[in-house]
Every structure is written in structure tokens, then in C-alpha cells.
Amino acid sequence: MPIYVQHQVLGRIPDVFNAEAIWQAPGLALFSRRPLLRDLLERSPREHKGRAATRCFSHVTLMLPQEEVDDDYHLTRGARARDLAQTLTALHQKDFGDLLGGDQVRYDVIGTSSLAPGEIEVKFGHAVYLPAPDEKILYNVSVSRDSAIWHPVCPIYPNQRLALIGGEGGEASFIASGWPFGPDGAILVINDGPDAPPVVQMRPKDAYDCRFDPRSGYYTIKSTRETPGGSPRLMLKIARTATAARPQASAPADTISIAPVNTGKPAVWQSRAHNGTAPDMTAIPVSHKPANNAGESDATYAPVSQQRVSLVALAMPRLSRYRDTGAQAMELPFNRALALSSDGKPAISFVVDASDELYACTAEGRQRITAPATFTPVDTQAIRVLAAAPQMDDRYRALICLAQPVGASVASGARFSFGRNSPMLAALRLLDSPRFLKRAGGANTASADRIGLSREAFSFEAAAQGYKIGRLSASQALYHLNEKMEFVASIGDADTDAPYLLPTGHHLVAGHYVLRFDA
């Protein structure tokens, strides 16, 4: 494998800001002195023909002890570091001018805490690039272990050909946070310019599986070598910057539209007096075998046909609409099976706060996210976060699609109701608990369903053409989504006498719940 980054630590340098002492030792005892920067560049040319160098490297990163760099900044505002870079640039051009091939010589002086006093670390090579002063960033590269929390790694510039990403102790040009593959592994990013997509390759190739998912927009890298803790993985995202983005007909995906805050009282968060009687239960029809008339024999009766209603997504509300309730955050935790859980050790959680900001939380930390997005905190399944349609944006922040929908059967030919006080489909109201809602002062006595869902929200009846939907509460917002969860209509005046017809396979949004009505 070629060496993409030449890496060397130079020691025994009394003054780390002395360019001549770093570049070349005095005297002519060439075989007795230790190699310095000039020798390293001479021994590792960029291009050569036989043993003769035809081109040398021109970009060099110089790392000094952090304490020395800090002192220089405090005392001279970094003048010694700038002088060092300028002097080394002049020496480089003087000694290797015929091998530059028109390349600009660039030096960068930075500090690092890993060096002892009197030591200097140098890096140059095919994957070491220093941008021009006015050069804009083309891509930003970041990594993640769970697809939710992303850590920045490095920028890539339009004229930068290669970037080598690895872990501590390796020969990479950039260090990735939480690198799981050891010092021998590395990610090579190849940039062929603004008009070509970047290419990602692993080193060594046969030790890793690297796949790009166009839906999520990132690479998933897995080691092919089994380890006691399982095969490690890493996600890599290469995001084009806004200044370098190609013109788009539509608005960018990360545009956030903040709706005006509703300052009125919440429609469904109200204390109601109870008269001690339980609400009437909705009757579920049961088929009965009629009594035989005289002279009739027993007959075979077909069972009542069953339709199905499934909870396929959870709608995250805009909590700014409910400030008067003291609601500060809503958190939806999912376990490693990506099922809603409250065991205290979720694989990933989605949080919306009182400012309507959306976050993903994992063991790696907490990070703000925008929809649409896809997350794979575990290898087996993914969970999607969809943006709320503009027609729903005043009430909802995002839709969290369930990896495993929850379903319930319903009988045809009868009308049922759905709401906080309705027993029908109560098993689908997964958020009917105070543990998902955080309120001011630590109060947690109210179900999360009291935000956005009425006691009697809507009625539904399975019919041959679909489902007949009736709006039972004037304050209940209902939205019709098609089979692809795209907005169709807001359901307004619809009652039992003039119901709204929801086609089979389409969705209804009420409160936190996105329900699919199937045949």
C-alpha cells in the first residue's frame, strides 16, 4: 500500500521556532547527522523516475508543542509561528524550486499536546493539503457510530485531491472521533473536483465493507473481521457546503419554517370534573347465531369480515402551542429493537423542546436534527423521521415512523370512536402516559395524550369504499395523508351524517398518532 502521509517526529531541537535548525543541520557530516525536514522531503519525492526525483511535495504541516505555541500567541500574537512558516517556505522554494512543477509552497504551524519539549512533528504527502487563503470549502466530512450524533472530521477543498481519515496512532492526515478499526485501517476520500461526486475507499480494501445508502446520504463501513464484541461499524457523511452547492429548484432540506406561536389556551388541556361514573364503553358487535325455526337444520355462518387499523408513526407536536400547560419537552425513547420503550437504556431517543427544536439522543450525546432523515442506531433496522407537511407545520414538528407498526383489527358494519376516553384502539395510544412528557417543576401527572387529542376525537366505520370518518370534537385537528404519507387534506366539517371518506390504505393524523386504515 502506498504511503499517503509521510509522518516524522524530529527531536533535540533547542528552539522549535528556528527554521534553519528544522530545515538542515549545519556542517557537511551528512552521514552522521540525524534526518531533518529537508532530508525527509528529499528522500520521499512526490514523483520520481528511477532514483531521480522529478517532483517534490509542497504542502507541509508543522506541529509544535502546544505550550510553545500558546506562549508565542500570548507574547507576540503568533509572530514567531508566522515567521517560521515564511522562512521555511523560502528555504523550500530555494532548495527545491526546480521540482515544484508550478505548485505553491504552503506551510501551516499548529500546536499539539502530544509532543515533548524540543520535539517537532511534520506531515506531508499525497493526502496532506493546505488551502489557499481565499479557497472555499467544498465538502464537510463527519463520522458517527449510531447515525444520530455526528462528529466533524475535516473539510475538503475544491483543489484537494485526497484525504486520509483514521484513528490515533495511525498515519492518517485527519483523525476521526471514536475510530473503531485500529491504527491499520483508514478511509481514503478521493475528490475529482466540484463536478464529480467524491469516491470513498477503505485501506486495506479486503478488511472492510463500505456501502453508500442514497436514502440516508451516508456510507456505512463495517469490518469484515469478527471481534468478541461484534463487527465494529462507522458511518461517514460527506456533505456539500451551501456555498458550493449546485442550484436547486426546491428549497434546501435543512430549511426550518417556524410557525407563529398560538398564544390562546390549549384546546384539549383542561381539567374536567368527574361525577364518579365511568364513561360509556363503546360496544363491540359480536355475531350471534340465530335460533333455528321449526323444521330448519343447523347452517354454517361466515365470520364477520375484519379490517385493520395500524399505528405507523408518531407525530411530534410543536410544544410552543402548549406553553400554558408547562410542557417543556417530549421524549420518545426506542430500544435496540426500535420499539418505543421506557427501560432507561434506549438505543436512540427523539426529543422536541419548548422552542420546537428537534434532537436525537444516543449514548454518544445529543444533537439537533432536521427532517427528513434516516437513523440506524442498530444494524438490523432503520427509523425514519419525516418532515411535517406545510399544511400541518403549525401543529407538528416531525413524524417519527415506527420500524414495527402496531396493529389492531376492527369489525365492519359498526361505527367506533377514537380518543382519550375511547377504549377502542386504546392499545395503539402508546403515548398515553406522563413519562413521555416533561413539564415545568417536575410535574408529571398528565398523560402526553392531553396535548392534541380530544376525549372523543373522531369516529370511523369500515365500508366497502374505505372508511367513513366523522369529526367528533370541534377542537380536534384531523389530517388525511395518502398511502405514501403525503398530505391530502385537512378534515373539517365531517360528522356521522356526512362523513369524510378515507380510502383504504391511507392515513389519518390525530393528536400524536398517524393511523393507517387497511382492508
PyMOL commands that set and color helices and strands:
alter all, ss='L'
color gray80, all
select helices_A, chain A and resi 19-23+37-43+66-76+79-99+205-207+242-244+319-325+390-392+426-428+434-436+440-442+448-450
alter helices_A, ss='H'
color red, helices_A
select strands_A, chain A and resi 6-10+47-49+52-55+59-65+106-112+120-124+139-144+151-156+162-166+174-175+186-190+199-203+208-213+218-223+233-240+306-317+327-334+348-353+358-362+365-368+373-375+383-387+396-411+415-418+437-439+458-463+466-471+478-481+487-491+500-502+507-510+513-518
alter strands_A, ss='S'
color yellow, strands_A
deselect
rebuild
show_as cartoon
